[in-house]
Amino acid sequence: MPLAKERVYTVQDIYDLPDGERAELIDGVMYDMATPSPMHQFIISGLHDQISDYIKSNKGKCRLLLSPFAVFLNQDDYNYVEPDLSVLCDTSKISDRGCEGAPDWVIEIVSPSSRSMDYFKKMMKYSTAGVLEYWIVDPEKDSITVYDFKGKNGGSYTMSDKVPVGIYNGDLQIDFVELKGSL
């Protein structure tokens, strides 16, 4: 007797969710998304301010987008994520649906319910999809893990560090002391 086949979900299943429900899709598997905590949102806001200020003051061409913002990593019907923050320097990837392909830089803020997704599933998916730089900000562990998939500047930091941004060759450093002071 054959084993029961697990259902493969598509982007249409994400679109068909009831209003207010959110999920992500990785290789046809759907993962529910919990509502972010206030701390999660404070961190996103602080990161947004520092990154946005840098882009504006340098007249940069990259665009910074906040969740919920759809990212179709493999441009297929089986992968749909909503990173907390996405930086796209190739703005031709932005469509009415969201981002068609990999952003240059992705930041995820870890929540208790997203830990394995952020550290494992998304890290692997982002690395194979062409994301250049992936940050995992984990307030509970007081850590920032930086993956530079071009192999130059990855590393581990704390929430008391200034963390250099690889896609900007270190010209931008996110000051987590400043960020913590605004929490």
Secondary structure, DSSP 8 states (H G I E B T S, - for coil): ----------HHHHHTS-TT--EEEETTEEEE-----HHHHHHHHHHHHHHHHHHHHTT---EEEESS--EETTSSSS-BB--SEEEES-GGGB-SSSEES--SEEEEE--GGGHHIIIIIHHHHHHHHT-SEEEEEETTTTEEEEEETTSSS-EEEETTSEEE-GGGTTSSEEEHHHHHHT-
